[in-house]
Amino acid sequence: MQIFDDTIKISGTAQAISQYGITDLYLYERMKVQDRLALELENAIVNGIKFEVGDRRMMGGIRQFITTNVIDAAAADISFKMIDDVMLKIFKSGAMKDATKHVLMVSPIQRQKLGLADDNKVRVTQDSATFGRTVDAVVTNYGVLPLITNINFKADEVMVLDANRMGVKPLKGRAFTHTYLGLTGDNLKGQIIGEYTLEFKQEEAHARIKNLKIV
């Protein structure tokens, strides 16, 4: 489990000053803190390194857990064949015997490269009002993979993930909550805290392609 927490602190002066477009400064700052903690949790889901030192703990992330189906692209451009090959590895592991919901999660750079890869394999819908193209899903011999962009990914990686075998879980009674800490001197304080971990089942049901070309 990993604790995510931050405090809100608003001085009496700040509360007394009118700010354009903000009717409740404390609530405004609280929403900013909530967004920041959500982003920290999203980053830990991908990049977390599981460890525990005293009362300090960090949950493991997706990258750390995937060890079996890892493909080194050796600086090659991403291709639809690479994705088909990792799906074959997942299939051979027996991970498709039960209900699956595989998605292809990519860095922004690799999503852009997929739009340029293997021109003869990209299906383009004609529309006189627009120009260009985008790839929203990848069709493999083992199913269609919806494409999801994740800014927490390294620029040179993509992952095939089974959404049915992973999830983010709070410790019982420890989902994100806000607590007022009251006045301390001339400051109104509050805290937002939550304790979460990544549930990651059947590691062989997922795959990672690393060291892709990024330029």
N, C-alpha and C positions, 0 to 999 in steps of 0.2 A: 504494500500500500504506500501511496505517496500523498503527503499533505500539501495542499495548495492554499495559501492564505495571503491576505494583504489587508491593510488598514485604510480607513478614510479619515481624514483630519481636516476640518474646516474651522478657520479662525473666526472669532466674532466680527472682526473687521471685514473679512471676505463675505460673510453672510449679510452684513449691513449694506454692502455696495451693490447697486443695481447693475446687472450684466445683461446685455441685449440678448434676448431669446432664451434666457434661463430664469425660470420662475422659482425653482428649488435647487439651489447650488449643491446641497448635500446629496440629493437624489441624482443629480447630474454626475457628480464625482463617483457615487456608488455604482452607477451604470458603467462608467469608464473602468473601474476596478473589476467589475464582473466580466467585462469583455476581455480585459488583460489576463485574468485567471483562466478564462476559457481558452485563450490562445496558448497559454502555458501548458494546459492539459493536452491540447491538440499536439503540441510539439513533443511532449513526453510520450504520447501514444506511438509516435514514429521513432523518436531519437533516444528514448529513455534507456539508461543502463542500470540494470538491477543491482542494487547494493544496499548494505545496511551497516552503518558505523554508529554505535551508540544509539541515540534517539533520532539519527538522521537516516532516512530511507528514501530510495528512489525506485519506482517501478520499472520493470523491463519494457522496452518498446518493440514494435514490430520488427525492425531491422535486426535487433539482437536475437529474437526468437527464431527467425528463418535461417536454418543452417543446412538443410538437406537439399532443397531445390534452388541452388544458387548458381547462376550462370555468369561467367566472366566474359564480357563482350570484347575485351582486349582493344578498346578504343574504336570499335567498329560502329557504323551508323545503326540505329535501331531499324529492325525490319519486321514484317509480319511473320516471317519464318521463325525468328527468335521467339516470338510470343507463342506460336504454334508448338515449338519445341518444348517450352516450359510447361505448356498445358499437357503435352504427352507425358512429361515426367510426373505431373500431378496424377494423371490418369493411371499410370503404371504403379503408383504408390497405393492405389486402392482408395484414394480419397474421394472418388466420385460415386462410390457405392450408395451413399446416403444423399439426402437432399443438399444441393449446393447452390450458392449464389455468388459466383465468381465475378469480380470486377477487376479492371486494369487501372491501377493508380499510378500516376506519373508526375514527374516534375514539370513545371511550365515549359522548360526548354524541350523536353522529350515529347510533350504534346505537340509543340510546334513542328518538331521533326517528323512526327507521325503523319502530319498533314502533307508532308512533302515526300514521304517514303512510298516506294513501289507504286508509281502512278497508275499502272494498269490494274491495281487492286483497290483503288479508291473509287467508290460509287459517288457520283456527283449528281445532285438534283438541279435541273436547270430552273433559274428564276430570273426573269428579265429585270427585276428591281434590285438585285444584289450582284456583287462580284466577289469571287474568291471561293474558298471551301473550308470546311472544318471536319474533323473526324470525331464522331460522338460515340462510336462503338467499334470494336474489332471482332470480326467473324472468324472463328477458328474451327477446326474439325471437332472440337469438344464443347462447343457452345459459343454464344455471343457474349462478349465482355463489354459492359458499359464502361466508358472512359471517364475517370475522375482525376482532376488536377489537385495536387497537394503541394502547397508552398513549403512544407516542412521537409520534403524529399530533397536529397542531394541532386544536383543538376544532372549527374550521370547515371541515374537509376530509375527503374520502373519495377513495380511489384504486381503480381497477380494474387489477389486476396479473396478468400472465401468469407463473405460477410456473415454467413450462417454459423461460422466457427470462431467468431471473435466479437468482443463487445467491451464497453467501458462500464465498470461496476463501482458504485460507491460502497464503502464500508457501511454496515447497517447503521442508519441514523446519522450518517456523515456526508450526505449530499450537500452541495453548496448551500450555505445558510448565511444570513446576515444578522449580526447582533450589534445593537447600540452599546457603546462602552461608556456613554455619558459625557459630562463635561469634565475636562481636565484643564484647570485654569481658564483660559479664554478660548479653548478649543473644544469643538464637538467632535467626538471620535466614534468610530464604528469599525467592525471587522467582518470580513467575508472569509469563510473557511470551508474546505471540503477535503475529503480523503478518498482517493480513487485508486483503482488498479486496472490493468488491461487483462481481460480474459482472452486467452489465445489457445484454442483447441486444435488438436491434430496438426502439428507443425508441417507434416508432409502435404497438407492440403493447400499450401501457399507456396509462392515462388518469388525469387528476386533476380533481376538482371542488373548487374553492376558494371561499372567502367565503360559506359557507352560514350560514344563521341559526342562532344558538346559544342563543337564549332563547325 
